[in-house]
Amino acid sequence: MKTNKSLTISSRNLVAVLVIIALSFSCIVILSGCSNTSETFNETTMPVQKTTEEVSVVVGSPTLDAVIHNVDMYPTPLTADDEALSLEGYGAAGALADQSLSINDMLMYAVQDEYLARGEYLSIIDKFGDQRPYSNIIKSEETHLAFLEEVYLTYDLKFPEDSSLDHIVVPGDLLEAAQTGVQAEIDNIAMYEIFLTYDLPENVFEVFTALKKGSESHLLAFQKQVDKLD
């Protein structure tokens, strides 16, 4: 009788142990689930605080234009002198002739010149068909205009409309078209080199630097085209 009672007690103890283990495992699973739910809540429902500086990465043509620039979405407002607008011409030609440049002047000249480049390359495609490097570079010009539009947005300035049509000269043949592209990019680079000698806000400096690098890539592409056709 004692042996049977001992076995009964041992069986009950074993059952109790198994119950405790099962309860412990259930608690671990529940706690783990709560932890995951908390993490999901934090990731999906908590507001994301915007920093004052965001990095924008925009790629035009993979072979012609890949640039990175920083955009401060809350820059120091422009002074009255910085916002003054007094132009000496259109695009790079105007900028190269202007001896007194405000930041607004520089932005306007840059937009005009990027519009002009895009318009000229579109006119070349219209006349000679869709071909490289013009089709690729047009996409890059769109990227350049988007960069400049970002800067206008940060200063709450109205982005200029495209008025390049009156300044576009359609070349007579593909060699002249490539030569036109070379000269356009040379003037564009020279314009940005002048701009970068001024004391500029960081976001303006970053964008002008990025656009200058893009134009240097375009210049190489057009020069190769000249060498091919000459």
N, C-alpha and C positions, 0 to 999 in steps of 0.2 A: 504494500500500500504506500509506503514512503517513497518508493521508487517512482511509482505512477504520479504521485503528487509533485515530485521534483521535476518530472518530465513536463507536466502540465504548466508549472511555473516557468520553466525554460521556454516553452512554446509561446507563452504569453509575453515574456520578455522580448523574444525575437520579433513578435508582431509589433510590439511597441517601438522597437528600434526601427523597423521598416517604415512604420508610420511617421516617425520623427524625420527619417531621411527623406521620405517623399515630401513632407511639409517643407523641409529646408530647401529642397530642390525647387519646389513651386515658388517659394519666396524669392529665390535667386532669379528665376525666370521673370517674375513680376517686376522686381526691382530693375532688372536689365531692360525690360520693356519700357518702364517709366523713364529710365535714363535716355533711351533712344528717342522717346517721344519728346522729352525736354529738349534734346539736341535739335530735333527736327523743328520744334516750335521756335527755338532761338534762330535757326537758319532761315526759316521761311516767313516768320511773322514779325520778328524784330526789325525796326527800321534801320536802313543802312545810312550811316552818316557820310555825307559827301565831303570830300576833302577840298581844300581850296585850289589844289593843283591836280589835274588829271593828265594822264599820258595818253595821247592819241597816236595810234599807229595806222597809217593809211598807205596802201600800196597801189601805185598806178600800174604801169606795165612792169611785170616782173623783171624784164631785161633792161628797161630804160629808166625806171623811176621807183625807188623804194626808200621812203624817208620816214623818220620818226621825229615828232616834235611835242613839246610840252605846252599845254594850254591852261593858263590860269583863268578859271571861270569868274574870278572876282578880283580883277586887277585894280590898282590904284586908278581912280578916274583921271582922264586926260585934263590937262590945264586948258585955259582958253587959248593960249598960244599953240598948244598941241592940236587943238580942234580946228584951228584956223585953216581955211582952204583957199589957196591962191595958186592956180596952175599956169604953167608956161607953155603948155602944149598937151599932146595926148600920148599916153603910154611911156615907154622907155625913152623915146625921143624928147618928150616934154621933161621927164625927170632929169635927163642928162644935161638939159639946158637950164634947169632951175637952180639958181644959186642960193635960194632960201627955202629950205624944205621943213615943213611941219610934219608931225606924224600922220596927220590926216592927208596931207599932200602925198606922202609916200604910199599910204594904203590905197589912195585913189589911183595913182600912177600904176601901182602893181596890178590892181584889178583891171584897169584899162588894157595893160599890156598882155595879161593872161587872156582876156576876152579877144584881143586882136590876134594873138597866136592861134587860139581855137578857131576863130573865124577864117583866118587864112588857110589853115590846114583843112577845114571843111570845104572851102572853095576849091582847093586842089583835088580833093577826093571827088567833088561834084564834077570836075572837068576831066579828070584822068582815071577815075574809078577808085574803088576801095582797095588800098594797098598800104603796105608798110613802107616806112616807119610812121606814116601820117595817121593811120588808124589807131596805132598804139599811143602815139603822142597826144592825140586828141583826148583820150581817156585820162592821161596824166594832167592835161590842162584843166579838165573838170575837177580833178583832185586838188590842183593848186587853187582854183577858185573856191573850193570848199574850205580849204585851209584859211583863206582870207576872210571868208564869210564867218568863220568861227571867231576871228578877231573882232570883226564888226559887231557880232552878237555880244561879246563880252563888254564892249564899250557902249552898247545900246545905240549904235549908229545904223542908219539905214544903208543896206547894201546897194551899191550902184547898179543900175540897169545896163544891159549891153548896148553900147552905142558905137560899136567898132565898125559897122557896115560901111560908113563913109570913109574909112581909113584903109580898107582892104584893097590890095592890088593883086589881081589874079595873074600868075606867071604864064608865059607862053608855052613852055614845055617842062618836062620833068627835071631836066638839069637846072633850069632857072628856078624851078620850085625848090629843089634841094639847096641851091645857093641862097635863096630867100630865107629858107629855114635856118641856115648857118648864120646869116647876118642877124636874123631876128633873135636867135638865142645868144649871140655875142652881145647884142645891145641889152638884152634882158639880164644877163649875168653882170654886165657893167653897172646897170641900174642898181641891182641888189648889193653889189660891192660898195657903191656910194652910200646906200642906206645904212649898211652895217658899220660905217665909220661914225655914225651918230650915237648918242646916248639914248638907247631905246629901252622901253619896258621889256621885261624878259619874254613875255609871250609873243610880242612883235618880233623881237630878235630871233627867237626860235623859228618862227614861221618864215621869215625872210631867209634865214640860213637854209632851211629845208627846201625852199623854192629855188634858191641858187643851186643847190646840189642837183635838184631835178633837172634844171636847165643845162647844167654841165653834161648830164647824161644825154639829153636831147641833142646837144651840140655834136657830140661824138657820133650819134646815129646819123645826123644829117651830113656830117663830113664824110662818113663812109659812103653815103649815097652819092655825094658829089664825085668822090674818087671812082666810084663804080661807073658813073655815067659820063664822066669827062673823057 
